[in-house]
Each structure stands twice: as C-alpha cells, then as structure tokens.
Amino acid sequence: MRVQESRAVVKRAFRMDTPAEIHRALGLEEAEERGVWEVVVARGPLVIMAHGLVAIDPDGDAGCWITSAEGSLTPRQASAALLDWERPPRRLVAS
C-alpha cells in the first residue's frame, strides 16, 4: 500500500487547548477528614496540565490524573499526548 499526501488531516486524540484539571486521589485518612476522595490540584489548558502531570507524577505513583471534556489521561497517556503534539499533523491517504 502506498501512502500519499491528501487534504484530509489525521485528527489528534486530544486538543491542546481543551480546558482540563489535574486530580489527586486522597489517602483513606485524609479522605475521611475532608469527606471527599479526590482533590483538584490545578486547572488550565490540557497541554499545560499534561506537562504538570508528567512533572509531578511521571510513574503514576502519586494517584494523579487529568480530566477534560475530551476524556481522562493517566501520566503515561499525558506523556504520549505531549509526544504526539510535538509532531506536525500529517496528511495521509492510502492508495
């Protein structure tokens, strides 16, 4: 199969400018004290939240994740999204 350029742009999984939040799960004792199981750590554009999440919880050990209207991201998924956003969009079509 040959691939050639086209006018159709491959859609990215997440838009960088989507409003998003970083959440952190609380430990049992803290959750019982506060009456909630998670807290919002930060709010902003998805690209900034992805950089923040990868910086504070690169291995996913801290129980943090991102939520947005386009879906949720784990630290690993946020790292993959950052790599995807670094690449220019490709215009491909199989022939």
N, CA, C and O atoms as a MOPAC input file, in Angstrom:
PM7 MOZYME 1SCF
protein

 N      0.84400 1    -1.17300 1     0.00000 1
 C      0.00000 1     0.00000 1     0.00000 1
 C      0.89100 1     1.23900 1     0.00000 1
 O      1.82300 1     1.34200 1     0.79800 1
 N      0.60200 1     2.16800 1    -0.89100 1
 C      1.32900 1     3.43100 1    -0.96600 1
 C      0.60100 1     4.49900 1    -0.16600 1
 O     -0.62900 1     4.51400 1    -0.11900 1
 N      1.35200 1     5.38800 1     0.45700 1
 C      0.76000 1     6.49600 1     1.20400 1
 C      1.14600 1     7.78700 1     0.51900 1
 O      2.31500 1     7.99200 1     0.19100 1
 N      0.18400 1     8.65600 1     0.29900 1
 C      0.46300 1     9.94100 1    -0.32700 1
 C     -0.27400 1    11.05100 1     0.40100 1
 O     -1.21500 1    10.79400 1     1.15100 1
 N      0.15400 1    12.27600 1     0.17800 1
 C     -0.46600 1    13.41300 1     0.85800 1
 C     -1.88500 1    13.63900 1     0.37600 1
 O     -2.23500 1    13.31500 1    -0.75800 1
 N     -2.68800 1    14.19700 1     1.25400 1
 C     -4.07900 1    14.49600 1     0.95800 1
 C     -4.47600 1    15.77000 1     1.68400 1
 O     -3.69900 1    16.29800 1     2.47800 1
 N     -5.65900 1    16.26000 1     1.42500 1
 C     -6.17400 1    17.43200 1     2.14500 1
 C     -6.74900 1    17.04000 1     3.50100 1
 O     -6.90500 1    17.89200 1     4.37500 1
 N     -7.06300 1    15.76600 1     3.68300 1
 C     -7.62100 1    15.30500 1     4.95700 1
 C     -6.51300 1    15.23800 1     6.00200 1
 O     -5.46900 1    14.62800 1     5.77000 1
 N     -6.74200 1    15.85600 1     7.13700 1
 C     -5.76700 1    15.85700 1     8.22500 1
 C     -6.15800 1    14.78700 1     9.23500 1
 O     -7.32200 1    14.68600 1     9.62100 1
 N     -5.19500 1    13.99800 1     9.65800 1
 C     -5.44900 1    12.99700 1    10.68700 1
 C     -5.76900 1    13.72400 1    11.99000 1
 O     -4.99500 1    14.57100 1    12.43700 1
 N     -6.91400 1    13.39300 1    12.60200 1
 C     -7.34200 1    14.06500 1    13.83500 1
 C     -6.50500 1    13.59600 1    15.01900 1
 O     -6.28300 1    12.40000 1    15.20200 1
 N     -6.05600 1    14.53100 1    15.80000 1
 C     -5.32000 1    14.21600 1    17.02100 1
 C     -6.31000 1    13.71500 1    18.07200 1
 O     -7.49200 1    14.05600 1    18.03700 1
 N     -5.81700 1    12.91000 1    19.00000 1
 C     -6.67600 1    12.33700 1    20.02700 1
 C     -7.23100 1    13.40800 1    20.96300 1
 O     -8.40600 1    13.36500 1    21.32500 1
 N     -6.39300 1    14.37100 1    21.35700 1
 C     -6.80700 1    15.42600 1    22.28000 1
 C     -6.34000 1    16.77200 1    21.74600 1
 O     -5.24300 1    16.88000 1    21.19600 1
 N     -7.16500 1    17.78800 1    21.90600 1
 C     -6.75900 1    19.14400 1    21.52500 1
 C     -5.97600 1    19.76400 1    22.66900 1
 O     -6.34900 1    19.61000 1    23.83100 1
 N     -4.90500 1    20.45500 1    22.35500 1
 C     -4.02900 1    21.04000 1    23.36800 1
 C     -4.71700 1    22.11500 1    24.19100 1
 O     -4.40400 1    22.28200 1    25.37000 1
 N     -5.65000 1    22.85000 1    23.59000 1
 C     -6.25600 1    23.99200 1    24.29200 1
 C     -7.52600 1    23.63700 1    25.07300 1
 O     -8.18600 1    24.52700 1    25.60800 1
 N     -7.87100 1    22.36400 1    25.14300 1
 C     -9.04600 1    21.93700 1    25.88800 1
 C     -8.87600 1    22.25500 1    27.37900 1
 O     -7.82700 1    21.94800 1    27.94500 1
 N     -9.86900 1    22.85700 1    28.02600 1
 C     -9.77800 1    23.07700 1    29.46900 1
 C     -9.65900 1    21.73400 1    30.19800 1
 O    -10.36600 1    20.78000 1    29.87300 1
 N     -8.76700 1    21.67000 1    31.17600 1
 C     -8.51500 1    20.40700 1    31.87300 1
 C     -8.17100 1    20.66100 1    33.34000 1
 O     -7.90500 1    21.79100 1    33.75000 1
 N     -8.18500 1    19.57500 1    34.11900 1
 C     -7.84400 1    19.63300 1    35.53700 1
 C     -6.96200 1    18.44400 1    35.90100 1
 O     -7.14900 1    17.33900 1    35.39400 1
 N     -5.99900 1    18.68600 1    36.78600 1
 C     -5.23400 1    17.58800 1    37.38000 1
 C     -5.92300 1    17.24200 1    38.69700 1
 O     -6.19700 1    18.11900 1    39.51600 1
 N     -6.19500 1    15.96800 1    38.88700 1
 C     -6.80700 1    15.46500 1    40.11400 1
 C     -5.80400 1    14.59100 1    40.86100 1
 O     -4.92100 1    13.98500 1    40.25500 1
 N     -5.95200 1    14.53400 1    42.19100 1
 C     -5.11400 1    13.65600 1    43.01600 1
 C     -6.02800 1    12.89900 1    43.97200 1
 O     -6.86800 1    13.49500 1    44.64800 1
 N     -5.85700 1    11.58800 1    44.02200 1
 C     -6.60900 1    10.76800 1    44.96800 1
 C     -6.04600 1    10.98500 1    46.36200 1
 O     -4.83400 1    11.10800 1    46.53600 1
 N     -6.92500 1    11.03300 1    47.35200 1
 C     -6.50500 1    11.21400 1    48.74000 1
 C     -6.35400 1     9.86100 1    49.42100 1
 O     -7.00000 1     8.88500 1    49.04100 1
 N     -5.49900 1     9.81800 1    50.42400 1
 C     -5.38600 1     8.62600 1    51.25200 1
 C     -6.63900 1     8.46800 1    52.09300 1
 O     -7.41500 1     9.41400 1    52.23600 1
 N     -6.84200 1     7.29900 1    52.64100 1
 C     -8.05600 1     6.99400 1    53.38800 1
 C     -8.28900 1     7.96300 1    54.54200 1
 O     -9.39800 1     8.47100 1    54.70900 1
 N     -7.26000 1     8.22200 1    55.33500 1
 C     -7.41300 1     9.11100 1    56.49000 1
 C     -7.77000 1    10.53700 1    56.06000 1
 O     -8.68800 1    11.14600 1    56.60700 1
 N     -7.04000 1    11.05600 1    55.08400 1
 C     -7.30800 1    12.41400 1    54.59500 1
 C     -8.68300 1    12.50400 1    53.94500 1
 O     -9.38500 1    13.50300 1    54.10300 1
 N     -9.06600 1    11.46100 1    53.21300 1
 C    -10.37800 1    11.44600 1    52.56000 1
 C    -11.49800 1    11.46900 1    53.59700 1
 O    -12.49700 1    12.16600 1    53.41900 1
 N    -11.33400 1    10.72100 1    54.66400 1
 C    -12.35100 1    10.70700 1    55.71000 1
 C    -12.45200 1    12.06400 1    56.40100 1
 O    -13.54700 1    12.51800 1    56.73300 1
 N    -11.29400 1    12.71600 1    56.61800 1
 C    -11.29800 1    14.04400 1    57.23800 1
 C    -11.99000 1    15.07000 1    56.35900 1
 O    -12.77600 1    15.88300 1    56.84500 1
 N    -11.69700 1    15.03100 1    55.06600 1
 C    -12.24700 1    16.03200 1    54.13300 1
 C    -13.63900 1    15.68200 1    53.62700 1
 O    -14.39900 1    16.56600 1    53.23000 1
 N    -13.97200 1    14.40900 1    53.64000 1
 C    -15.26200 1    13.98300 1    53.10800 1
 C    -15.28800 1    13.86800 1    51.59900 1
 O    -16.36400 1    13.80300 1    51.00300 1
 N    -14.12300 1    13.84100 1    50.96800 1
 C    -14.01000 1    13.65100 1    49.51700 1
 C    -12.85200 1    12.68900 1    49.25300 1
 O    -11.95700 1    12.54800 1    50.08500 1
 N    -12.87100 1    12.03500 1    48.10300 1
 C    -11.84100 1    11.05000 1    47.76900 1
 C    -10.78400 1    11.57700 1    46.81500 1
 O     -9.77900 1    10.91000 1    46.56800 1
 N    -11.00400 1    12.76800 1    46.27900 1
 C    -10.02800 1    13.35200 1    45.35900 1
 C    -10.09300 1    14.86300 1    45.44800 1
 O    -11.09900 1    15.43200 1    45.87200 1
 N     -9.00300 1    15.50800 1    45.04000 1
 C     -8.97100 1    16.97000 1    45.01000 1
 C     -8.44300 1    17.41900 1    43.65400 1
 O     -7.69100 1    16.70200 1    42.99400 1
 N     -8.85500 1    18.62500 1    43.25000 1
 C     -8.32000 1    19.23100 1    42.02600 1
 C     -7.04400 1    19.95400 1    42.41400 1
 O     -7.05100 1    20.82100 1    43.28800 1
 N     -5.95300 1    19.59400 1    41.76400 1
 C     -4.64200 1    20.16900 1    42.05700 1
 C     -4.39300 1    21.42100 1    41.21400 1
 O     -3.81200 1    22.39400 1    41.69500 1
 N     -4.84100 1    21.39000 1    39.93900 1
 C     -4.60500 1    22.51800 1    39.03100 1
 C     -5.63300 1    22.50300 1    37.91100 1
 O     -6.19600 1    21.46200 1    37.57200 1
 N     -5.86600 1    23.69400 1    37.34000 1
 C     -6.75600 1    23.84300 1    36.18500 1
 C     -6.05100 1    24.67600 1    35.13200 1
 O     -5.28900 1    25.58800 1    35.45200 1
 N     -6.31700 1    24.35100 1    33.85300 1
 C     -5.73300 1    25.12100 1    32.76300 1
 C     -5.84500 1    24.37700 1    31.45100 1
 O     -6.54100 1    23.36500 1    31.37400 1
 N     -5.16200 1    24.86500 1    30.39900 1
 C     -5.18900 1    24.17700 1    29.10400 1
 C     -4.56800 1    22.77900 1    29.23600 1
 O     -3.63300 1    22.57400 1    30.01000 1
 N     -5.09400 1    21.84200 1    28.48300 1
 C     -4.65400 1    20.45300 1    28.56300 1
 C     -3.14600 1    20.29900 1    28.38800 1
 O     -2.52400 1    19.50500 1    29.09400 1
 N     -2.55700 1    21.03700 1    27.47100 1
 C     -1.11400 1    20.89900 1    27.24500 1
 C     -0.32800 1    21.28700 1    28.49100 1
 O      0.67300 1    20.64500 1    28.80500 1
 N     -0.75400 1    22.31400 1    29.19900 1
 C     -0.06800 1    22.73400 1    30.42000 1
 C     -0.29900 1    21.70500 1    31.52300 1
 O      0.62400 1    21.38000 1    32.27000 1
 N     -1.52200 1    21.19100 1    31.63000 1
 C     -1.82200 1    20.17400 1    32.63400 1
 C     -1.03500 1    18.89100 1    32.36000 1
 O     -0.59800 1    18.22200 1    33.29600 1
 N     -0.85200 1    18.54400 1    31.08500 1
 C     -0.06700 1    17.35100 1    30.74000 1
 C      1.37800 1    17.51900 1    31.18100 1
 O      1.95900 1    16.60400 1    31.76300 1
 N      1.96200 1    18.67600 1    30.90900 1
 C      3.33800 1    18.93000 1    31.36900 1
 C      3.41300 1    18.85200 1    32.89400 1
 O      4.34800 1    18.26900 1    33.44400 1
 N      2.43400 1    19.43400 1    33.56900 1
 C      2.41600 1    19.40700 1    35.02800 1
 C      2.28000 1    17.99900 1    35.57900 1
 O      2.98800 1    17.62700 1    36.51400 1
 N      1.38200 1    17.21700 1    35.01200 1
 C      1.17300 1    15.85000 1    35.48700 1
 C      2.42300 1    14.99900 1    35.30100 1
 O      2.80600 1    14.24500 1    36.19500 1
 N      3.04900 1    15.12200 1    34.15100 1
 C      4.27300 1    14.35700 1    33.89400 1
 C      5.38800 1    14.78900 1    34.84600 1
 O      6.22600 1    13.97300 1    35.23100 1
 N      5.39900 1    16.05900 1    35.22400 1
 C      6.42700 1    16.55600 1    36.14000 1
 C      6.19400 1    16.08200 1    37.57500 1
 O      7.14800 1    15.72000 1    38.26400 1
 N      4.93100 1    16.07800 1    38.03800 1
 C      4.68100 1    15.73400 1    39.44100 1
 C      4.45200 1    14.24400 1    39.67500 1
 O      4.63400 1    13.76300 1    40.79400 1
 N      4.05800 1    13.50900 1    38.64100 1
 C      3.73100 1    12.09100 1    38.82600 1
 C      4.11800 1    11.27600 1    37.59200 1
 O      3.25200 1    10.66100 1    36.97100 1
 N      5.41400 1    11.25800 1    37.22300 1
 C      5.81200 1    10.60600 1    35.97800 1
 C      5.50300 1     9.10900 1    35.93300 1
 O      5.22800 1     8.57300 1    34.86000 1
 N      5.54300 1     8.43300 1    37.06700 1
 C      5.30400 1     6.98700 1    37.08900 1
 C      3.88200 1     6.61500 1    37.46900 1
 O      3.53700 1     5.43400 1    37.47200 1
 N      3.05800 1     7.59000 1    37.78600 1
 C      1.68200 1     7.31900 1    38.17500 1
 C      1.55100 1     6.83300 1    39.60100 1
 O      0.50500 1     6.30700 1    39.98500 1
 N      2.60200 1     7.00000 1    40.39700 1
 C      2.58900 1     6.50600 1    41.77700 1
 C      1.81700 1     7.41200 1    42.73400 1
 O      1.36800 1     6.95400 1    43.78400 1
 N      1.65900 1     8.66100 1    42.39500 1
 C      1.02500 1     9.61600 1    43.31300 1
 C     -0.49800 1     9.62500 1    43.20600 1
 O     -1.15800 1    10.36600 1    43.93400 1
 N     -1.06400 1     8.82000 1    42.31500 1
 C     -2.51400 1     8.76600 1    42.18400 1
 C     -3.09400 1    10.00900 1    41.54400 1
 O     -4.16100 1    10.47300 1    41.94400 1
 N     -2.40000 1    10.55900 1    40.54600 1
 C     -2.87600 1    11.75700 1    39.85300 1
 C     -3.31600 1    11.40200 1    38.44000 1
 O     -2.82800 1    10.43500 1    37.85400 1
 N     -4.24200 1    12.19000 1    37.89500 1
 C     -4.71900 1    12.02400 1    36.53700 1
 C     -5.30500 1    13.34400 1    36.06700 1
 O     -5.51000 1    14.26800 1    36.85400 1
 N     -5.56900 1    13.41600 1    34.77300 1
 C     -6.16200 1    14.61100 1    34.15900 1
 C     -7.57200 1    14.28100 1    33.69500 1
 O     -7.82900 1    13.19900 1    33.16600 1
 N     -8.48700 1    15.23500 1    33.90100 1
 C     -9.81400 1    15.11200 1    33.31000 1
 C    -10.06800 1    16.31800 1    32.41500 1
 O     -9.61200 1    17.42700 1    32.68900 1
 N    -10.80800 1    16.07100 1    31.34000 1
 C    -11.21500 1    17.14800 1    30.42900 1
 C    -12.48600 1    16.69900 1    29.72700 1
 O    -12.91900 1    15.55700 1    29.88000 1
 N    -13.07400 1    17.59200 1    28.96700 1
 C    -14.27800 1    17.24500 1    28.21400 1
 C    -13.98300 1    16.17000 1    27.16800 1
 O    -14.89200 1    15.46700 1    26.72800 1
 N    -12.71700 1    16.04100 1    26.77000 1
 C    -12.33500 1    15.06400 1    25.74900 1
 C    -11.95800 1    13.71700 1    26.34800 1
 O    -11.70800 1    12.76400 1    25.61000 1
 N    -11.91100 1    13.62100 1    27.67100 1
 C    -11.58200 1    12.35400 1    28.31100 1
 C    -10.57100 1    12.52900 1    29.42600 1
 O    -10.17100 1    13.64800 1    29.74700 1
 N    -10.16000 1    11.41500 1    30.01400 1
 C     -9.19100 1    11.41900 1    31.10600 1
 C     -7.84900 1    10.88400 1    30.60900 1
 O     -7.78700 1    10.09800 1    29.66300 1
 N     -6.78300 1    11.32600 1    31.26400 1
 C     -5.42700 1    10.88100 1    30.90900 1
 C     -4.66500 1    10.46800 1    32.15800 1
 O     -4.69700 1    11.16200 1    33.17400 1
 N     -3.98700 1     9.34800 1    32.07900 1
 C     -3.04300 1     8.92900 1    33.10800 1
 C     -1.71800 1     9.63700 1    32.81900 1
 O     -1.56900 1    10.24000 1    31.75600 1
 N     -0.75900 1     9.57700 1    33.73800 1
 C      0.54400 1    10.17500 1    33.43300 1
 C      1.17100 1     9.60100 1    32.15100 1
 O      1.75200 1    10.34600 1    31.36200 1
 N      1.05500 1     8.29900 1    31.94500 1
 C      1.61000 1     7.67900 1    30.73300 1
 C      0.91900 1     8.21300 1    29.47200 1
 O      1.58100 1     8.50300 1    28.47600 1
 N     -0.39800 1     8.34100 1    29.51900 1
 C     -1.14300 1     8.86800 1    28.36800 1
 C     -0.82000 1    10.33600 1    28.13400 1
 O     -0.74500 1    10.77800 1    26.98800 1
 N     -0.62600 1    11.10100 1    29.21700 1
 C     -0.25700 1    12.51600 1    29.07700 1
 C      1.10100 1    12.64000 1    28.41200 1
 O      1.30200 1    13.51200 1    27.56700 1
 N      2.03400 1    11.77600 1    28.78700 1
 C      3.36000 1    11.78400 1    28.17500 1
 C      3.26700 1    11.46300 1    26.68600 1
 O      3.94100 1    12.09300 1    25.87100 1
 N      2.43900 1    10.49300 1    26.33200 1
 C      2.24500 1    10.13800 1    24.92300 1
 C      1.60000 1    11.28900 1    24.15200 1
 O      1.96600 1    11.55200 1    23.00600 1
 N      0.63800 1    11.97600 1    24.77900 1
 C     -0.01300 1    13.11700 1    24.12700 1
 C      0.99800 1    14.22800 1    23.87000 1
 O      0.96600 1    14.85700 1    22.81300 1
 N      1.89100 1    14.47700 1    24.81900 1
 C      2.92300 1    15.50700 1    24.62400 1
 C      3.80700 1    15.16100 1    23.43200 1
 O      4.14800 1    16.03700 1    22.63700 1
 N      4.17600 1    13.89800 1    23.30400 1
 C      4.98700 1    13.47900 1    22.14500 1
 C      4.20500 1    13.66300 1    20.85000 1
 O      4.76500 1    14.09400 1    19.84200 1
 N      2.91900 1    13.34000 1    20.87200 1
 C      2.07900 1    13.49200 1    19.68700 1
 C      1.96600 1    14.95800 1    19.27700 1
 O      2.00900 1    15.27900 1    18.08900 1
 N      1.81900 1    15.85100 1    20.26500 1
 C      1.68400 1    17.27600 1    19.95800 1
 C      2.97100 1    17.86300 1    19.40700 1
 O      2.92700 1    18.87400 1    18.70700 1
 N      4.12200 1    17.25600 1    19.70300 1
 C      5.39700 1    17.75100 1    19.16900 1
 C      5.51300 1    17.50100 1    17.67600 1
 O      6.19900 1    18.24200 1    16.97300 1
 N      4.85000 1    16.46700 1    17.18800 1
 C      4.93100 1    16.11300 1    15.77100 1
 C      3.94700 1    16.95400 1    14.96400 1
 O      2.82700 1    17.19400 1    15.41400 1
 N      4.34700 1    17.39800 1    13.78800 1
 C      3.39700 1    18.13900 1    12.95000 1
 C      2.29300 1    17.20100 1    12.46300 1
 O      2.55000 1    16.01600 1    12.24800 1
 N      1.06600 1    17.70700 1    12.28300 1
 C     -0.00800 1    16.85100 1    11.75900 1
 C      0.35900 1    16.34400 1    10.37200 1
 O      0.91800 1    17.08300 1     9.56200 1
 N      0.04800 1    15.09900 1    10.10700 1
 C      0.36200 1    14.50800 1     8.79600 1
 C     -0.90100 1    14.40500 1     7.97900 1
 O     -1.97800 1    14.11300 1     8.50000 1
 N     -0.75900 1    14.64300 1     6.72300 1
 C     -1.86400 1    14.49600 1     5.78700 1
 C     -1.59500 1    13.24800 1     4.96400 1
 O     -0.78200 1    13.26400 1     4.03900 1
 N     -2.28300 1    12.16900 1     5.30500 1
 C     -2.01200 1    10.90500 1     4.65100 1
 C     -3.28700 1    10.28600 1     4.10000 1
 O     -4.37500 1    10.45800 1     4.65000 1
 N     -3.12600 1     9.57300 1     3.01800 1
 C     -4.20800 1     8.80100 1     2.44500 1
 C     -3.57700 1     7.58800 1     1.76600 1
 O     -2.57000 1     7.70800 1     1.06900 1
 N     -4.17900 1     6.42800 1     1.97600 1
 C     -3.66800 1     5.20600 1     1.34400 1
 C     -4.17900 1     5.12600 1    -0.07800 1
 O     -5.30300 1     5.53000 1    -0.37500 1
 N     -3.34100 1     4.60000 1    -0.95200 1
 C     -3.78200 1     4.43800 1    -2.35000 1
 C     -3.45400 1     3.06200 1    -2.84300 1
 O     -3.74500 1     2.73200 1    -3.99200 1

